[in-house]
Amino acid sequence: MQAIISDLHSNMAALSVVLEDIRSKGITEIICLGDVIGYGPEPEEALDLAQTWKLTLLGNHEEALLTDANTFNVRARDAINWTRKKLDIESDDPAKIARWAFLEKLVPMKAVGDILYVHGSPRAPTTEYIVPRDGMDRRKMADIFSRFQRLCFVGHSHIPGVYTEEGYLSPSELCDIYMCEPGKKALINVGSVGQPRDGDVRSSYVTFDGESVVFRRIPYDIERTAKKIYSIPELDRFLGDRLKEGK
């Protein structure tokens, strides 16, 4: 059994309750699809945990941290610049050195047998969004589906759901369970732990046992994270406000 998480965005209030839920199910194998950092107030704590998981991938926010955030909007760019200062690449602190070494080794996608794990899309691992309306874009989805064997797990859009060759299905339409069908491909977006954008403020992640994917939503102390964001001048208040709306 695996727990697959994504888009934590330095939100420890959310991550802590998700990890507790994972532990309560006896799951020890955690796959993270990237964006451990960005937007939120606790990048160091989140990265320390990410180093302990079976697999953590490179997200677009890690990529921006390692290169530049010039393509980001001003709020996201300011958050990356603050995060870079917080992590302090010039420090002699062993913990800070370890975090940077970990970040520099992240890969954008990983295939394990007939399963592909990627942050955004098999076509553009850190940058391409796949959103519900794409379920009706036959050309785009056919190209994406041609790039993996059976199942592909993604994050990046912060909107959970399942894409089959017939279209998109929301977790509610699936009653939160997708049964994997032999010979049928599916792309599963696991949603976001730290910044949901589907109108549901609860953290989102999935569990996967090889045959079924279960979508899970966990409430967390949103105000705790929002207050921490508000206390940091370099982080736009909007980044805290949006958590209260799930947008």
matplotlib code that plots the C-alpha trace (Angstrom):
import matplotlib.pyplot as plt

x = [0.0, 1.2, 0.2, 0.7, 0.9, 1.7, 1.9, 2.6, 3.7, 5.4, 2.2, 3.1, -0.4, -1.8, 1.1, 1.2, -2.5, -2.1, 1.0, -0.9, -3.7, -1.3, 0.4, -3.1, -3.6, -0.3, 1.2, 4.9, 5.5, 5.1, 5.5, 5.6, 5.0, 6.8, 6.2, 7.2, 8.1, 6.7, 3.8, 3.9, 5.8, 7.6, 9.9, 12.6, 10.3, 8.6, 11.9, 13.3, 10.3, 10.5, 14.0, 12.6, 10.1, 10.5, 10.3, 10.1, 10.0, 11.0, 8.1, 8.0, 8.6, 11.7, 12.9, 12.3, 14.2, 17.2, 17.2, 14.9, 11.2, 11.0, 8.0, 6.0, 3.5, 4.7, 3.2, 4.7, 8.0, 8.3, 7.5, 10.3, 12.8, 11.9, 12.2, 15.6, 16.8, 15.2, 17.1, 20.4, 22.6, 25.7, 25.2, 27.6, 24.7, 24.6, 20.8, 20.8, 23.5, 21.6, 18.4, 20.1, 21.9, 18.5, 16.9, 19.7, 19.2, 15.4, 14.2, 11.1, 9.5, 10.0, 8.6, 8.2, 7.1, 4.0, 3.3, 4.6, 4.9, 5.3, 4.6, 2.8, 2.5, 4.5, 4.9, 6.3, 7.1, 7.3, 5.2, 2.1, -1.2, -3.9, -7.2, -10.8, -11.7, -8.8, -10.8, -12.6, -9.5, -9.0, -5.8, -4.1, -5.1, -4.3, -0.7, -0.4, -1.8, 0.7, 3.5, 2.8, 2.0, -0.9, -1.2, 0.2, 0.0, 0.3, -0.3, 0.5, -3.1, -4.2, -7.5, -7.9, -9.6, -9.2, -8.7, -9.5, -9.5, -13.3, -12.8, -12.5, -14.2, -14.2, -13.7, -17.3, -18.5, -16.3, -17.5, -13.8, -12.7, -11.3, -11.0, -8.1, -9.3, -7.0, -5.9, -7.3, -5.1, -5.8, -4.1, -4.8, -4.4, -3.9, -4.8, -2.9, -2.0, -1.1, -3.2, -6.3, -8.0, -11.2, -13.3, -12.7, -10.4, -9.4, -6.0, -6.2, -4.1, -4.6, -3.8, -3.0, -2.9, -2.2, -5.8, -7.7, -7.1, -8.8, -9.2, -8.9, -9.7, -8.4, -9.3, -6.5, -5.9, -6.1, -5.9, -2.6, -1.0, -2.7, -1.4, 2.1, 1.9, 0.5, 3.4, 6.0, 6.1, 7.6, 4.6, 1.4, -1.6, -3.5, -1.5, -3.2, -6.6, -6.9, -6.5, -9.8, -11.6, -9.9, -9.0]
y = [0.0, 3.4, 6.9, 9.4, 13.1, 16.2, 20.0, 20.4, 24.0, 24.4, 23.9, 21.9, 22.1, 20.3, 17.9, 16.8, 15.7, 13.9, 12.1, 11.1, 9.8, 7.8, 6.3, 5.4, 3.1, 1.4, 2.8, 3.3, 3.9, 7.5, 8.9, 12.7, 14.2, 17.5, 21.0, 20.4, 24.1, 27.4, 29.6, 28.5, 29.5, 26.2, 25.0, 23.7, 21.4, 20.1, 19.3, 17.5, 15.2, 14.8, 13.4, 10.4, 9.2, 6.5, 8.9, 12.7, 14.3, 17.7, 20.1, 23.4, 25.2, 23.2, 23.8, 27.6, 27.5, 25.9, 28.1, 31.1, 32.0, 34.5, 32.7, 32.8, 35.4, 38.0, 36.3, 32.9, 34.5, 36.5, 33.3, 31.4, 34.3, 34.3, 30.5, 30.6, 33.1, 30.9, 27.8, 29.8, 28.0, 29.7, 28.4, 26.0, 24.5, 20.7, 20.6, 23.4, 21.7, 18.5, 20.2, 21.7, 18.4, 16.7, 19.3, 19.1, 15.3, 15.4, 14.0, 15.2, 11.8, 8.1, 5.0, 1.9, -1.0, 0.1, 3.0, 6.6, 9.2, 12.8, 16.3, 17.8, 15.7, 13.1, 15.6, 18.4, 17.0, 20.2, 22.6, 21.2, 21.4, 18.8, 20.1, 18.7, 20.5, 18.6, 15.4, 16.5, 17.5, 14.2, 15.2, 16.4, 13.4, 10.9, 12.3, 12.2, 8.7, 7.5, 8.3, 5.9, 2.2, 1.8, 4.3, 7.8, 9.7, 13.5, 16.7, 20.3, 21.5, 20.9, 19.4, 15.7, 13.3, 10.5, 10.9, 7.9, 7.7, 8.5, 11.7, 13.2, 11.8, 13.8, 11.9, 12.6, 10.9, 7.9, 7.9, 8.5, 5.1, 4.3, 0.6, 0.1, -2.0, -4.5, -3.2, 0.3, 3.3, 6.0, 9.2, 10.1, 13.6, 13.2, 16.8, 19.0, 18.5, 22.2, 24.3, 22.6, 24.4, 22.5, 24.4, 22.0, 23.4, 20.0, 18.4, 15.9, 12.7, 9.2, 5.6, 3.0, -0.8, -1.8, -2.4, 0.6, 4.3, 5.9, 9.7, 11.0, 14.5, 15.5, 18.7, 20.8, 24.0, 26.4, 29.5, 28.3, 28.3, 31.6, 33.4, 32.2, 33.5, 36.8, 37.2, 37.1, 40.3, 38.7, 36.4, 37.9, 37.8, 36.2, 33.0, 32.7, 33.9, 31.4, 28.5, 29.4, 29.1, 26.2, 28.2]
z = [0.0, -0.9, 0.1, -2.8, -1.9, -3.8, -3.6, 0.1, -0.3, 3.1, 5.0, 8.1, 9.7, 6.6, 6.2, 9.8, 9.8, 6.5, 7.7, 10.9, 8.8, 6.7, 9.8, 11.2, 8.2, 8.7, 5.5, 5.5, 1.7, 0.8, -2.7, -3.1, -6.5, -5.9, -4.7, -1.2, -1.0, -2.3, -1.1, 2.6, 5.7, 6.7, 3.9, 6.2, 8.2, 5.1, 3.4, 6.4, 6.2, 2.5, 2.8, 4.7, 2.1, -0.5, -3.4, -3.7, -7.2, -8.5, -8.8, -10.6, -7.3, -6.5, -10.1, -9.7, -6.4, -8.0, -11.1, -11.2, -10.8, -13.7, -15.2, -11.9, -11.0, -8.5, -5.4, -6.3, -7.2, -4.0, -2.1, -3.9, -3.2, 0.5, 0.6, -1.0, 1.7, 4.4, 3.2, 2.9, 0.4, 1.8, 5.4, 7.1, 9.0, 8.3, 8.1, 5.5, 3.5, 3.6, 2.3, -0.7, -1.5, -1.4, -3.6, -6.2, -6.6, -7.2, -10.6, -12.4, -13.0, -12.2, -13.8, -11.6, -13.7, -15.6, -13.3, -13.9, -11.2, -12.3, -11.0, -13.9, -17.1, -19.0, -21.8, -19.6, -16.2, -14.1, -16.1, -17.9, -16.1, -16.6, -15.5, -15.7, -19.0, -20.6, -20.2, -23.4, -25.3, -27.2, -29.0, -25.8, -23.7, -26.5, -26.6, -22.9, -22.6, -25.3, -22.9, -20.1, -19.9, -17.5, -14.7, -14.2, -11.0, -11.1, -9.0, -10.0, -10.8, -7.1, -8.4, -7.7, -10.1, -12.6, -16.4, -18.5, -22.3, -22.0, -20.0, -16.5, -13.3, -10.1, -6.8, -5.9, -9.1, -8.2, -4.5, -3.7, -5.1, -8.6, -9.4, -11.9, -14.9, -16.6, -20.0, -19.4, -18.8, -16.3, -15.1, -11.5, -10.0, -6.3, -5.4, -3.0, 0.6, 1.3, -1.0, -2.4, -5.3, -6.0, -3.6, -0.8, 1.9, 3.2, 2.4, -0.4, -1.0, -2.3, -1.2, -3.8, -3.2, -6.8, -7.7, -6.4, -5.7, -2.8, -2.6, 1.0, 2.4, 5.8, 7.7, 9.2, 11.1, 8.2, 10.5, 11.9, 8.5, 7.5, 10.6, 9.9, 6.3, 7.5, 9.9, 7.0, 5.1, 2.0, 1.7, 0.2, 2.4, -0.5, 0.0, 3.4, 2.3, -0.5, 1.9, 3.5, 0.2, -1.4, -4.5]

ax = plt.figure().add_subplot(projection="3d")
ax.plot(x, y, z, "-o")
ax.set_aspect("equal")
plt.show()
